[in-house]
């Protein structure tokens, strides 16, 4: 398996000090493919003055950081709009992923580029939230009846809603994760234990934030932003573990309660291997049973996590990503329904650029 230069530099930015022009070019291309040019710029600044970077690298990373800061400001402003729109709702709105990182002021938000605002509301409030967003200018856009039914029946969220004037994307979630055999009672604890930011918004508590990120990374079939999401998890864990001496025990306990031990194992395993995440051996021992298929899943996930650039792939990369794509659908829908769904999408597959190499749900906006 190839090992991406981007992974090496994110783990140890001092390695870039000895790069030649070809290595810098490859590094920058991989960072762009992974939507991590801003993260790369922050890491490089730890070991070198920006003025000493190759001009193309400096321009690209500084541009990405400017965009990330704009996204931070735009997100803050959009949350103000949503706060007013739902000011009379009795339920709290939970902010997820990049939106939550920004709102909570977490280091994981630094240099992060994302394209939508992810919110989680109780299923009972879903119709009200949808109606108000539509009345305020958001809509599903060009989506056919089948795809809308797919979202409502087989995913844990509504189709992405885009504002007709501002172009802002809002993803409305009504569950933590969509599974064939969900754990609704346990997952409800995540919502009940969320930490309030103000009278309207909340974020998941630290252990749940890590588990939610891990569950989505390793249950989603689209790994184009996978390396970014894994780096988020590593950053979250490092910060939370430093702040709370009981973090690891709480994380294990919560993973068992939520039936999310397997995605946690994958996150810790690849976080340690790719980014030198310091995981106590006692944690790995506690999760040992989840690694029984590592001989098969580890190389598949490794290829899926690498930047989607030719320099970071090999002959098995495309088949590995195809398998992970189908696996993600299998995790959420019965085999018969999955087969019918994939056949239908294969027949009606759109030939325009951006369509997945395997049939599935239509291309969606960049994940938060």
N, C-alpha and C positions, 0 to 999 in steps of 0.2 A: 504494500500500500504506500502511496505517496503521502508525504507529510508536508503540509502547507507552510510556506515561509511566514505567513501571517500568524499562524498559531505560535511559531517559535518566537516571533518578535513580541507578541502580546504577552507571552510568558516571561520573556527576558529581553527587554528592549535594547539592552547593551549589545546584543548580537548584531544589530543593524549598523553599528559603528564601523564594521569592517566590510560592509556591502559594496559591491561594484555597481555600475550603472544598470546592468542586466538584472541583478537581484533587486535593486530598488524598483525597477519597472515592474517586475513580477509581484513584488510585495504590494505595490499600489493597486495593481489590477485586481489582486485577490481581495484587498480591503474594500474596493468599490463593489465587487461582486457580492461580498458578504454584508454590505451596508454598514461597514465598520471603519470608514476613513476617519471619522471623528474620534472614535475610540483609539485608533492607531495613533493619531496626532497627539492625544493626551499622553499615551505611553511613551512616545518618542521624546516628548518634552521633558520627561523625567531624566533623560540621559544626555540630551543635546539641545543647544540653542536652536530655535527654529531657523535662524539665519544660516545655520550650517547644514541644514537639510538640503538635498537636491531641490532646485526650484520647483519642479513639477510636484514633488511630494509636499513641499511646504504649501503651495497654492491649493492643492487638493484637500489636504487635511485642514487647513484654515477655513476653506470654503465649507467643508462638512461641519466644522464647529460653529460657523455662523448660522448654517441651516438648523443645526441642533438647538441653538439658542433661540432662533425664531420659532421653532416648534414648541419650545418651552413657553415662550410668551403667548403664542397662539392658543396653546392648550389651556393656559391660565385664564385667558380671556373667554374661551369657549365654555369653560367650567362656570364662569360667572353667569353666562347666558343660561346654562342648564340649571344653575342654582335658582335663578329667578323663575324659570319655566316650571320647576317642580317644587316651589317653595311651600306648597300646602300638602305635599304628600306625607303621610305618616311614616312611611318606610324610608330607611336610609338608602342612599344610592352608593354602592361600593365601586370604587375606581380600581381598575385592574391593569396589570402589565405596565407599559410605558407611562400611561396616564397616572397610574397610582404612584410610580416612582417619582414623577415630576411633582405631583401634589404633596407627597410626603417628604420631599426634599432629600431623596436618597441618592447616594453616589452612583447607583446604577443608571440614573438619568443623565449623567454627565456625558456629553458627546453623543447621545443616543438619538438616532433618527427613526421616527415611526410615523405612520400615515393615518392612524385613526384613534378615536377616543373610545376606550373600552369601558363600559359600565355594566354593572350587575344589579338587577332588580328582582324582587320576588316574582314568581310566576303569576301570582294573583294580581300584581300590578302591571303586568306586561302589556295588556291591552290599553290601559290608560297612558303608559309611557309612549307606546307606539302612536296613539292618536295625537298626543300633544306634540310629539316631534314632527309628525306630518303637518299638523296645523301651523307649526312654526317655520316650515319651509324645507323640511327634510323629506326625502322620498327614496324608494328602493331603486329607482332608475330603471334601466332596460333589463328586466329579468322576466323570463317566461313563467307560466303557471307551474310547470313541473319543478323548476329550480326553487321557486318560492315554497312549494310544498315540501321539497327536500329539506330545506333549511328548517322549516317548522316541525317536521316529523323526525328528522334524523340528526339534527345538530342541537346544540345547547344555546343557540342564538338566533336572532332575526337576521334576514339578509342585511348587508351593510346599508346604512341610510346616509345619503349625501345631501348636503344643503344646496339648494338651487342657486344661491348667490355666492356664498363663501366657499363652496366646495368642500366644506368640512365633513369628514366621515365619522359616523357614530356607529359602533357595534354594540347592540343591546343584548346582553347575556341574561338568561333566566336560570342558569345552572352552572356549577363549577366545571362540569365535564359531561359529555354525552357518552353513555356506555350502554351496552346491551343489558348488563346486570348492574344497575347503579346502586349506590349506597346512600339513599336520600336522607335518612335520619342523621347519619354521621356527617354528611356534607353540609347539612343545615347548621351544624355547629360552627362551620367556617363563617357563615353569615352572622350568626348570633355573637360570635367572639371578635368580629371585626372591630378595628380601632377607629373611633370617630376623629375626623379632622376638624369638623365644625358641625353646625346644626343640620347640615344636609348631606355631607359626604363622609365616607369612611374608606379605609383600606384594610386589607386582610392583615391579621397579626403576622409577625415575622415568620414563624414556622409554616403558617398556611400560605404565605406569599411564596416561599420557596417551593412548597409542594405543588401549588397551583402552576407555577412556572415550569416545573419539571413535568407535571402531568401533561400540560399542553405541548411542550417540546417533543415529548416522546410518544404522544398519541396523535399528533397532527401528521398528516401525510406530506405536507409541503415543508421541506427542510432548507429552503433557499435562505432563510434568516436563522437557521439553526445554530450556527456558530455564535452569532450575536446573542441569541437567547441563552445559550450555555454560558457565555461570558457574563451575562446578567446574573445567572444563578450563582456563579462562583463569587461575583462581587457581593451579592446579597449575603451569602453564607459567611464570607470573611468578615463583613461588617457586623452582622448579627451575632456571630460567635464571639467576636471581640467585646461586644457590649454585654452579652449575657452568658455567664459561665454555665448555665443549665441549658443552653441552646440545643446541644446535640441530643441530650436525653429527651427534651421536649419534641424535637424533630422526629426521633424514632417512634415515640409514643403516638404522636399525631399521625404519622405515616401508617401505622398499624390500624389506628382507629378509622382512618379515611380510606383504607384499602389502596394506598398509593405507595406501597413499599417498592414495587418494581420500578416505576419511573424514578423514584428517589435513588435507587441503586444505580440506574443508568446515569443519572445526573452526577452522582458522586464519583462513579467509576471514570467517566469521561472527563469530568472536571479535574480529577487527580492526574489522569494520563496526559491531557492536553495542556492544562494550565497550572499544574503543580499545586492543586488545592490540597491543603493539609487536612486530611480526614483521619480522625482517630481510628486506630485499628479495631477498637471495640465496636465501632459503628459498622465497619465492613463485616466483622464477624456476625453481628446481629442481623445483617442483611444477606448473609452468605447464601441462603436458600434462593434468593432472587437472581443469583448469578449462575444458576445451573445451565442456562442456555447461552452463556457468554461466548462459547466457542463459535456459535452461529450468529448471534445478534451483535456482538462487539464489532466485527469487521463491517457489518452492514451499517450500523449506526455511525461508525467512524467515517465511512464514505459519505453518508448522508450529511454529516456535520461539516465536512470540509467546504470551503468556499466554492461556489458554483462557477468555477473557472477551469479551463483546460489544464492549466499548470498544476492544479490540485487534485486531478482525477486520474483514473486509469481505466482499463477496459471493463472492469467490474462495477464502476461507479454508476453508470446508467441503470443496469439491472438492479443494483442495490437500492437505488432511489425508487425505482418502479415497485419493488417489493414493499418498501416502507409505505408507499402511497396506498397500495391495496390493503396492507395490514391496517392502516389507520381507519379505512372504511369498514373493515371486518370487525374492528373493535367496537364500532357503534351500531352496526346493523347485522341482522341474521344473514347467513350465507346465501339463501335463496334471494332475498331482497337485494343483497349486494350484487349478485350475478345479473339480475334483471336491470339494476341501476347502471352497471358498467356497460352492459350490452346496449342499453338505450343511449347512453352518452357516446358510445363508440359510433352508433349509427348517425347521431345528430351532432357529432363533434364539429366545432367551428374550426375552419382552416386558417383563420387569421393568426398573426403572431401573438404569442402569449398563451396559447392553448397548451395545457399540460401534455406531455408525451404519452401519458396513459389517460384513458377516459376517466372522468370523475366529475366533481362539482366544477362549475365554471370558475375561471380565474377570479380571485377576489382581491380587494385592495391590500396593500402591504399590511401585514399583521402588526398589532401594537406591541 
